[in-house]
Amino acid sequence: MSERKLSNPHIEALEPYQSARRIGGSGEVWLNANESPFPRRPQPMDVSEYHRYPDRGPGEVEAAYARYAGVTAEQVLALRGADEAIDLLVRGYCRAGQDKVLISSPTYGMYEICARIQDAGVVDVPLTEDFQLDVAAICARDDVSVVFLCHPNNPSGNALRRTDLEAIVERFAGEALVVVDEAYIEFSPAQSLVPLLAAHEHLVVVRTLSKAFGLAGVHVGFLLAGAAVMDTMLKVVAPYPLADPCAQIALRALSSDGIALMRSEVAASTAVRETFAAELAGLPAVTATLASTTNFVTAAFRAPDQAWEALLEDGIVARRLPHPRLAQSIRFSVGTQEEMERVLGVLRALSQGPH
Ligand SMILES: *Cc1c(COP(=O)(O)O)cnc(C)c1O
């Protein structure tokens, strides 16, 4: 076999995604992947049908998510995390070597990674000074197939302005897909763009159970869209996307008890976040704390390397951010109150110590 057949040049040029778990390291306080700090309870599992391929995924789980999200079951596709939704959208709508996606950095890394895997182009229209969309520059593009909007945005933590989102949705009607990634929307549910889905065939909303629902280890996500996008997605999705144990756990999370538990945990995390962000903002070591409507807080440091080392020494693993604009910043997932106090303790000692 020739060497060319053993490699695909545009894949060879890629770097593997540095997921929080892959970066790993040693630590005891994990605040780097925006996971829920609340441990899940043991649950009984019905294994009697495990000799068959799963069929709870397409049916029951999608119906349950539709009830929760306020859409019809036909508008819901259950997948292996929001990440699979992002991947399928790029594969379904971007021709390799020809089409482009639009991102607004700094934002979630998987949009660009999925585009590169597909050999699609990436147009970056950076966020403005206050981490909002540059609407005029985005709307001026006429060469993109998929526009990715992260709302609220990871890693800055802020919700995007409603009027901006609506202007972009209107602008690309009939021209490009507008994908709104609502991975953290449970922390500000009134901001969701789901109510716009019915009137906009080119709008897609991406959701997950990995964050507010506290099920990152189960990795279930959803793509919400109208009939045209759904037809395309059904052509590219792998058979049986949800393993049955995952479907059973997702169904319980989407029961009325499960949703009530999620809402109480969101309220608890929000209270911890607000106290943590206020304390952080008062530290001499911190130069800026970004206002967050999520389960993480990003802050800029006078001496980020020193802060990072001190945190690691205490077993605290947070997240450094690759984007040049955030080179001074560290992102902290909101853990338990004790964990956040431990972070503050390390950072307080730091700012008082000798320099
Ligand atoms: C965590 C995250 C995802 C990935 O969600 P999964 O369902 O775990 O794949 C997608 N988008 C954003 C913005 C995220 O922060």
The ligand as an SDF file (V2000), in Angstrom:
LIG
                    3D

 15 15  0  0  0  0  0  0  0  0999 V2000
  -19.3810   21.1140   27.6820 C   0  0  0  0  0  0  0  0  0  0  0  0
  -19.8210   21.7530   26.4140 C   0  0  0  0  0  0  0  0  0  0  0  0
  -20.3020   20.9790   25.3440 C   0  0  0  0  0  0  0  0  0  0  0  0
  -20.2020   19.4900   25.3260 C   0  0  0  0  0  0  0  0  0  0  0  0
  -21.2920   18.8880   25.8660 O   0  0  0  0  0  0  0  0  0  0  0  0
  -21.4010   17.3010   25.8520 P   0  0  0  0  0  0  0  0  0  0  0  0
  -22.8660   17.0730   25.8360 O   0  0  0  0  0  0  0  0  0  0  0  0
  -20.7690   16.7990   27.1010 O   0  0  0  0  0  0  0  0  0  0  0  0
  -20.7340   16.7840   24.6110 O   0  0  0  0  0  0  0  0  0  0  0  0
  -20.7980   21.6360   24.2300 C   0  0  0  0  0  0  0  0  0  0  0  0
  -20.7940   22.9760   24.1580 N   0  0  0  0  0  0  0  0  0  0  0  0
  -20.3030   23.7330   25.1460 C   0  0  0  0  0  0  0  0  0  0  0  0
  -20.3260   25.2160   25.0100 C   0  0  0  0  0  0  0  0  0  0  0  0
  -19.7960   23.1500   26.2990 C   0  0  0  0  0  0  0  0  0  0  0  0
  -19.2520   23.9230   27.2520 O   0  0  0  0  0  0  0  0  0  0  0  0
  1  2  1  0
  2  3  1  0
  2 14  2  0
  3  4  1  0
  3 10  2  0
  4  5  1  0
  5  6  1  0
  6  7  2  0
  6  8  1  0
  6  9  1  0
 10 11  1  0
 11 12  2  0
 12 13  1  0
 12 14  1  0
 14 15  1  0
M  END
$$$$
